[in-house]
Each structure stands twice: as C-alpha cells, then as structure tokens.
C-alpha cells in the first residue's frame, strides 16, 4: 500500500504546476493509481487469430460403374427413333471406308512424288552441258565430222564473191554440183570430192589457206571493197594478190576483207583476213 501511495503522490506532483503556469496552459486531468495488493501489474493482451488454412479439396471418387456410355439415336426396324448404346452399322462402315481411303491416297501421293524425283534426277544426270554458240561452231568446224560445208560458204572461201552474192548466184541457178543445178545455199558439199561449176567455170578442188594480215591503215582509204570511186584498203594488197598464182599454182587467190572498220581520215591498226 505504501508503494502505491508514493507513486500516486509523484504523479500528482508531476502534473500539477503553480498558478502562474496554469493560467496560460490548459491543465491535464489528474491521474490516480491505486493498488489493492502488492502483486505486480498484469496486462491482458490478446492477439488476432491466424488465418485458417484452406481445406484440401476432396479427391474425386473413382467410378467403378464401368466405361462411359454414349447414347445414340438410331432408327429402329419399325421406322421410329430410339436410344441405343451402339452406333448404327452404316456409320461404322463409312468410318472404315474413310480411314482406308486416306491411307490409299497418301500412298498414291508418296509414290508419285518418288517417281517425279527419280525422273528429275535421271534428267539431270543425262542432260548434256550447254555450250556457247562460238564454242559449238568451233567444235563443228574443227572436230565434228559434218560431211562437208555449205555451198555458199565454199564459194565465198574460193574467192568467187561475197557470201550474199554467192547465195544470189545459187538462187539464179548458175551453180551446178556434180552435173545438177543446185538452188539451196545450205547444201553440204566437199570441194575435194564434188565437182562444182559456177557460170560454166569449174571451182578448183584446192581451197586457199587462211591468211591474216595486220595493217596500219593510212588516211584516205575506206574499209569496204564495193565502192570503186574511192580507194579501198584491199587495194593495198594488189601486189600480193597479183603474185599469188606464181607462188600457189592451182589454188585460187583468197578473198580478203577487213575485221572491223575505221573512218576515212583515221589511221590505225586493222586486221585483214579471208577467214
């Protein structure tokens, strides 16, 4: 009891002030404390309950009644609809046909694809390589046994005229091969074996060999050989052609032409050949 009284007195002294201070500040209510016994203070403290744990979901019970039955609405023998536990026989038959049909169609498509791929591989394996036009011409002229050359080309190489003029002579019927008139310039002939006449004169069997000249063209000369009123580059070879018969007896002189052209007032390098 004594301790309780001393504590009460101390609280009264702490919260009471002089009259001067109480005039300016609001006084606090007086607190008293009493104790009925000498036992220590006890506080009644309670906490909120914890969140309840969720209950586990009940496991589904296993149905031991057997497989799930699907009802089917079928037409009976009497023509009326009724419930049945089995599908109609026509439905089962259609399902079986559809399954077998898809399998057959898949097999047919796979076999077609295999055959197509096999054909493509065979074609690629057998296909010959492609060559350029110049390569084919070089092979045909030098290696392939073509059995002769075109008639217009033989006449032009023999110095009769240009290839176009030779074709005109052939169309006019002025060329004979082995005694018969030939009107097609593409006819294959062999000068060493066939007898060829042009305007009544026989074409020599021996053809002139290929010649190549490098010429420094002077000014005032043209590259074409058809105009007589102007000087042609081919006229620079008159001395060479005039002495041809002495050096190459029985062989006609070559018919020369320029490879490319230069202007009349231009000087430069030119190639002159009969090839």
Secondary structure, 3 states (H helix, E strand, C coil): CHHHHHHHHHHHHHHCCCHHHHHHCCCCCCCCCCCCCCCCCCCCCCCCCCCCCCCCCCCCCCCCCCCCCCCEEEECCCCCEEEECCCCHHHHHHHHHHHHHHHHHHHHHHHHHHHHHHHHHHHHHHCCCCCCHHHHHHHHHHCCCCCCEEHHHHHHHCCCCCHHHHHHHHHCCCEEECCEECCCCCCEECCCCCCEEECCEECCCCCCCCCEEEEEECCCCECCCCCCCCCEHHHHHHHHHHCHHHHCCCCCCCCCEEECCCCCCCCEEEEEECC
